[in-house]
């Protein structure tokens, strides 16, 4: 584990957790935070002790986005370093080989909203505020992953206007997958990650691979690919054992 500046790292029960820890700046993104995301995702990618990853800022602030103090002091060199760190972190999240869950409490704005969107699943507290306020300043968003989650029209609403949405609206349009009471979002996301981990790391990787590849295929190609994936795993020794155990439990209840 490599806890970089402004982050805390933990691994427990098959779950790797990256927690933003920059409260003085409302978890605004720094190069250190972005690098910690990338470094730890890379470190856990082939670590069998980690089946799923939770990314969070805690219960009250997920991430306020780009640090305006940092941006106002950009030089050509520091702007390039920050851009590279963003590209690496978002790209690693986008094509990560294991399931990722954003546990979103409070504001998730700009780059913070991007981190949630680039994650596989978003669990949000009812105190969430999400959006892209940088658009009000003439900046551009990451449109492609967003529209695939909320649809073209809702993505246009969010990215043309820069307006923010509360938790209920985020849930309604699909920007959040589940909503929980404030104060419980990290626990809810961790419980889900543990449920994924219980399927085993191998299963988590296999199912994430399907989710990464199938959406880009035509229906028949996806059907063929997913059938072959099933055939590949159905004879694995551990899978046969787990099927037998499940069958024995069912018979025992009769």
C-alpha angles and dihedrals in degrees: 000000000000112000102193126193114307095012141094122209131201139167121199136148093359093308125116113202127198112192121189109228108186102111095156087066097034088253091297110177119270129179087251093056093048091047091049090054091052097041095050095043088052092048093050098042094093098021109116090204089070119062099160138014130222120200117194146151093209129259102310110036125023099181133319093210127234114013104244091204088056092046094049089056097046119139121192088260098047092044089055092049091050092048091051091049091051093048092049095047096045093042092050091050093045095056101026116148096222132055116274127199127195112211100202121195121168122339119010103176136165108332089009090059088048092056090052092047093048089053119089097237133021121207110185136189120228089253092065123131116185135180149098108273090167087078088070086062094051097261125134131240134219098263103173102068092039098056091049088060104039102019130251099284096049091044089053091050091053098042101038093050106030087218119152127235129210126231096270093051091044089053092046094054094041098252086122121041096199135009125210133177116281112271095035105070099100091049092048093049092045092050089053091047090051090051088054091047090054089066085063128254091267092056092046091053093045093050093045089052089056090050091049097049111027098066090063093054132084113251097262093046090049091049091052094045094048092046090052090048090053092049090050095056103032092081098045109125095234091048092051089050093050092048089051092049091050091049091050091051091051092049090048091058094055 
